[in-house]
Amino acid sequence: MITKEIIEYVLIRAYNCCNNDQFIISRNENREENEIFIKRYNLTKSRQVNMIKSLVYTDFCKSEGDIKTQDETVYIFGKIYDLMDIETGKEELVNTYIKFVFK
């Protein structure tokens, strides 16, 4: 069972990774939607860090085993962000999920 303490620890690790510039957003061929999302909302590295650092315990959705390795845990958070769509020039509320896997 995932406890509040575990989730808070996950968030502290995520915040520390941001502070030390030790995180990546997966952008390989299987993650094309991430690349499109980043471009559509002009998510600079700074904005990505701010989004991660704004996550709190109550944004946690679930955890699951990594599909490829099964020996890592994926922590999934969901949050609604107010983002500017560069295609329309309008701000919109966007339901976003952020996954963490720590190596």
C-alpha atoms as one frame of an Amber mdcrd trajectory, in Angstrom:
protein
   0.000   0.000   0.000   1.198   3.480  -0.842   1.056   5.721   2.206   1.038
   9.497   2.486   4.614   9.334   3.747   5.743   7.431   0.661   4.062   9.939
  -1.656   5.601  12.857   0.221   8.999  11.160  -0.095   8.441  10.708  -3.850
   7.635  14.406  -4.146  10.740  15.404  -2.189  12.850  13.267  -4.526  11.150
  14.868  -7.544  11.716  18.382  -6.166  15.381  17.535  -5.518  15.777  16.226
  -9.063  14.362  19.530 -10.341  16.666  21.566  -8.115  19.675  19.615  -9.399
  18.554  19.539 -13.052  18.442  15.752 -12.915  15.181  14.936 -14.645  14.078
  14.248 -18.189  10.774  14.187 -19.979  10.659  11.053 -22.125  10.667  12.067
 -25.770  11.513   8.884 -27.618   9.431   7.579 -30.500   7.003   5.928 -28.067
   6.439   9.263 -26.324   5.540  11.436 -29.292   2.555  12.831 -27.385   4.968
  14.283 -24.804   6.857  16.174 -27.516   3.622  17.481 -29.031   2.357  18.550
 -25.594   5.609  20.366 -24.746   5.589  22.240 -28.060   1.861  23.022 -28.044
   2.066  24.673 -24.626   5.625  26.011 -25.032   6.770  24.239 -21.887  10.279
  25.462 -21.286  12.504  23.611 -18.843  11.702  26.292 -16.259   7.953  25.832
 -16.749   8.333  22.045 -16.499  10.182  22.476 -13.191   7.464  24.785 -11.876
   4.788  22.278 -12.841   6.576  19.452 -11.035   7.256  21.593  -7.971   3.580
  22.559  -7.767   2.542  18.933  -7.224   1.269  18.039  -3.770   0.255  14.832
  -2.015  -3.400  15.123  -3.084  -2.377  15.152  -6.770  -1.223  11.540  -6.483
  -3.340   9.156  -8.598  -1.735   5.735  -8.480   1.422   3.691  -8.692   2.142
   0.690 -10.863   5.009  -1.536 -11.867   7.042  -0.466 -14.871   5.686  -2.404
 -17.859   9.151  -3.124 -19.278  11.133  -4.029 -16.171   8.570  -4.775 -13.454
  11.272  -3.940 -10.903  10.644  -0.205 -10.801   7.619   1.655  -9.534   5.937
   4.343 -11.612   4.261   7.075  -9.552   1.504   8.923 -11.386   0.195  12.353
 -10.448  -2.624  14.299 -12.066  -3.183  18.029 -11.959  -5.018  20.680 -13.935
  -2.762  23.474 -15.165  -3.659  26.790 -16.777  -1.589  26.676 -19.981  -1.309
  28.874 -23.073  -1.990  27.013 -26.305   0.425  28.545 -28.799  -1.751  27.406
 -31.719  -4.840  29.312 -30.564  -3.187  31.960 -28.383  -5.686  31.175 -25.635
  -5.153  30.000 -22.094  -6.963  26.813 -21.204  -7.258  24.431 -18.300  -5.411
  21.256 -19.194  -5.747  17.989 -17.286  -2.185  16.707 -17.104  -0.562  13.594
 -15.725   3.063  13.373 -14.662   4.841  10.072 -14.141   7.954   9.567 -12.047
  10.384   6.670 -12.216  13.538   6.997 -10.155  16.697   5.272 -11.350
